[in-house]
Amino acid sequence: MALSAAASAWLQFAICAFLIGVAGTRLSRYGDMIADKTGMGATWIGLLLMATVTSLPELVTGVSAVSLAQAPDIAVGNVLGACVINLSMLVVLDLLDRGESVYTRASQGHILSAGFGVILAGFIGANLLFAQHGWVQAIGFVGVYSPFVVIVYFVAMRTLFRYERRNRAEFVEEKVERYPHVTLRQAYVRYAIAASFVVGAGIWLPYIGEQLAGAMQWQQSFVGSLFIALATTLPEITVTVAALKLGALDLAVSNLLGSNLFNLLILAIDDVFYLKGPILSHVSVVHAVSAFSMVMMNGVVVVGLLYRPKGRVFRTVGWSSMVLLTIYLVNASFLYLFQG
């Protein structure tokens, strides 16, 4: 018996999400092996590498969405939705860590990452609103906001590097041969194999998103922001939980916030590959909701890390996490109710 269009789309989505989850987790592990064996494992560069590696699904999916599937709403929704999901993962960390609140133990250096997230997300949200009123400046077919995003990203990376160097803070302790049973060559080969699965699934995902939107009569902006974003953030989720279990709370938090900064850089990359004009001029204004939700969530993280609240609501999570969860649920509800 043939599957209905909706059932077929959901089955393909489940398979694709499974591939990204498994291959993405392996990719992160082999990336960590390479970082360790090349001497980057205990450095800021190693953390930057891991944040970039776990964001590979968002990068491949976004480029595929704009260049092959011609679905810019899925690309933008994927980037901003993934950022919101990453920030909501702090709620999960707070729930799983039954000691003190994560906001009391995490380094205040994360405030820098969250602050740059506020700048970039607010700038993108504002340009989404400008684009809906036809106020867009472009360099060829690329919006002028994209070079700004690239510049701010690299300024953020340089600032974070200088901060860590000045404070001589390292997120993880250096260990000799954490993976003695695997050679560097084996790590490279396994990394390439895992990356090929992630790239293949990432290319496939936008087409599934289009099918899912059509079968369920949903807008692509909604599908991209919630379902595609959830699938592409599976590596970040897995790596973050694994880091927490190892007692590396700062590594878990830095992976989430670092991935968010790289995700916003991906938006500029998507703009370059979208040849029909500035990408923000060809998507729904509803994406601004996700952008400004990200601004508010980053603000909550900054307040939590500065104030360091110790109390928990009904012995579950702290007040900061409750606010983050509320913003995430309101964002998801708004995207569903006001699809545009």
Solvent accessible surface area in square Angstrom, and as a share of the most:
residue,aa,sasa,rsa
1,M,239,1.07
2,A,93,0.72
3,L,108,0.54
4,S,70,0.45
5,A,77,0.59
6,A,31,0.24
7,A,42,0.32
8,S,35,0.22
9,A,0,0.00
10,W,82,0.29
11,L,91,0.45
12,Q,38,0.17
13,F,21,0.09
14,A,56,0.43
15,I,77,0.39
16,C,0,0.00
17,A,16,0.13
18,F,135,0.56
19,L,53,0.26
20,I,0,0.00
21,G,14,0.14
22,V,61,0.35
23,A,9,0.07
24,G,0,0.00
25,T,34,0.20
26,R,116,0.42
27,L,1,0.00
28,S,2,0.01
29,R,117,0.43
30,Y,30,0.11
31,G,1,0.01
32,D,28,0.15
33,M,2,0.01
34,I,17,0.09
35,A,1,0.01
36,D,22,0.11
37,K,46,0.20
38,T,61,0.36
39,G,58,0.56
40,M,55,0.25
41,G,14,0.13
42,A,12,0.09
43,T,51,0.30
44,W,53,0.18
45,I,84,0.43
46,G,3,0.03
47,L,20,0.10
48,L,52,0.26
49,L,49,0.24
50,M,19,0.09
51,A,4,0.03
52,T,43,0.25
53,V,7,0.04
54,T,1,0.01
55,S,0,0.00
56,L,35,0.18
57,P,0,0.00
58,E,0,0.00
59,L,41,0.20
60,V,20,0.11
61,T,0,0.00
62,G,0,0.00
63,V,33,0.19
64,S,4,0.02
65,A,0,0.00
66,V,1,0.00
67,S,43,0.28
68,L,101,0.50
69,A,11,0.08
70,Q,83,0.37
71,A,1,0.00
72,P,15,0.10
73,D,27,0.14
74,I,0,0.00
75,A,0,0.00
76,V,0,0.00
77,G,0,0.00
78,N,0,0.00
79,V,0,0.00
80,L,1,0.00
81,G,2,0.02
82,A,0,0.00
83,C,0,0.00
84,V,1,0.01
85,I,12,0.06
86,N,0,0.00
87,L,0,0.00
88,S,16,0.11
89,M,12,0.05
90,L,3,0.02
91,V,15,0.09
92,V,55,0.32
93,L,0,0.00
94,D,0,0.00
95,L,85,0.42
96,L,88,0.44
97,D,21,0.11
98,R,132,0.48
99,G,50,0.48
100,E,96,0.43
101,S,0,0.00
102,V,3,0.01
103,Y,4,0.01
104,T,21,0.12
105,R,106,0.39
106,A,2,0.02
107,S,40,0.26
108,Q,77,0.34
109,G,6,0.06
110,H,5,0.02
111,I,38,0.19
112,L,53,0.26
113,S,12,0.08
114,A,0,0.00
115,G,26,0.25
116,F,28,0.12
117,G,2,0.02
118,V,47,0.27
119,I,87,0.44
120,L,0,0.00
121,A,0,0.00
122,G,20,0.20
123,F,58,0.24
124,I,3,0.01
125,G,0,0.00
126,A,32,0.25
127,N,17,0.09
128,L,0,0.00
129,L,73,0.36
130,F,95,0.39
131,A,10,0.08
132,Q,74,0.33
133,H,160,0.71
134,G,65,0.62
135,W,151,0.53
136,V,42,0.24
137,Q,101,0.45
138,A,49,0.38
139,I,113,0.57
140,G,73,0.70
141,F,81,0.34
142,V,24,0.14
143,G,0,0.00
144,V,61,0.35
145,Y,12,0.04
146,S,4,0.03
147,P,53,0.33
148,F,81,0.34
149,V,3,0.02
150,V,52,0.30
151,I,106,0.54
152,V,16,0.09
153,Y,11,0.04
154,F,119,0.50
155,V,76,0.43
156,A,0,0.00
157,M,15,0.07
158,R,150,0.55
159,T,46,0.27
160,L,18,0.09
161,F,74,0.31
162,R,116,0.42
163,Y,55,0.21
164,E,17,0.08
165,R,150,0.55
166,R,182,0.66
167,N,75,0.38
168,R,219,0.80
169,A,47,0.37
170,E,116,0.52
171,F,43,0.18
172,V,36,0.21
173,E,142,0.64
174,E,141,0.63
175,K,121,0.51
176,V,140,0.80
177,E,94,0.42
178,R,82,0.30
179,Y,22,0.08
180,P,100,0.63
181,H,131,0.58
182,V,3,0.02
183,T,77,0.45
184,L,63,0.31
185,R,183,0.67
186,Q,71,0.32
187,A,0,0.00
188,Y,108,0.41
189,V,69,0.40
190,R,93,0.34
191,Y,57,0.22
192,A,59,0.46
193,I,94,0.48
194,A,6,0.05
195,A,17,0.13
196,S,65,0.42
197,F,108,0.45
198,V,0,0.00
199,V,55,0.32
200,G,39,0.38
201,A,3,0.02
202,G,0,0.00
203,I,69,0.35
204,W,79,0.28
205,L,0,0.00
206,P,0,0.00
207,Y,82,0.31
208,I,0,0.00
209,G,0,0.00
210,E,56,0.25
211,Q,80,0.36
212,L,0,0.00
213,A,6,0.05
214,G,56,0.54
215,A,35,0.27
216,M,66,0.29
217,Q,164,0.73
218,W,48,0.17
219,Q,86,0.38
220,Q,57,0.25
221,S,1,0.01
222,F,10,0.04
223,V,0,0.00
224,G,0,0.00
225,S,3,0.02
226,L,36,0.18
227,F,44,0.18
228,I,0,0.00
229,A,0,0.00
230,L,82,0.41
231,A,2,0.01
232,T,0,0.00
233,T,0,0.00
234,L,48,0.24
235,P,1,0.01
236,E,0,0.00
237,I,38,0.19
238,T,52,0.30
239,V,22,0.13
240,T,0,0.00
241,V,31,0.18
242,A,47,0.36
243,A,4,0.03
244,L,21,0.10
245,K,165,0.70
246,L,151,0.75
247,G,60,0.58
248,A,20,0.15
249,L,8,0.04
250,D,35,0.18
251,L,36,0.18
252,A,0,0.00
253,V,4,0.03
254,S,19,0.13
255,N,5,0.02
256,L,1,0.00
257,L,4,0.02
258,G,16,0.15
259,S,0,0.00
260,N,4,0.02
261,L,1,0.00
262,F,22,0.09
263,N,0,0.00
264,L,0,0.00
265,L,15,0.07
266,I,0,0.00
267,L,6,0.03
268,A,4,0.03
269,I,50,0.25
270,D,0,0.00
271,D,0,0.00
272,V,77,0.44
273,F,93,0.39
274,Y,9,0.03
275,L,126,0.63
276,K,128,0.54
277,G,8,0.08
278,P,18,0.11
279,I,1,0.00
280,L,0,0.00
281,S,45,0.29
282,H,79,0.35
283,V,11,0.06
284,S,14,0.09
285,V,66,0.38
286,V,9,0.05
287,H,0,0.00
288,A,6,0.04
289,V,39,0.22
290,S,0,0.00
291,A,0,0.00
292,F,73,0.30
293,S,5,0.03
294,M,1,0.00
295,V,35,0.20
296,M,105,0.47
297,M,0,0.00
298,N,2,0.01
299,G,27,0.26
300,V,25,0.14
301,V,2,0.01
302,V,32,0.18
303,V,95,0.54
304,G,1,0.01
305,L,4,0.02
306,L,110,0.55
307,Y,165,0.63
308,R,66,0.24
309,P,19,0.12
310,K,154,0.65
311,G,43,0.41
312,R,51,0.19
313,V,17,0.09
314,F,185,0.77
315,R,212,0.77
316,T,54,0.32
317,V,8,0.04
318,G,1,0.01
319,W,163,0.57
320,S,12,0.08
321,S,0,0.00
322,M,66,0.30
323,V,64,0.37
324,L,0,0.00
325,L,64,0.32
326,T,74,0.43
327,I,23,0.11
328,Y,53,0.20
329,L,97,0.48
330,V,93,0.53
331,N,5,0.03
332,A,18,0.14
333,S,58,0.37
334,F,78,0.32
335,L,1,0.00
336,Y,110,0.42
337,L,123,0.61
338,F,119,0.49
339,Q,50,0.22
340,G,57,0.55
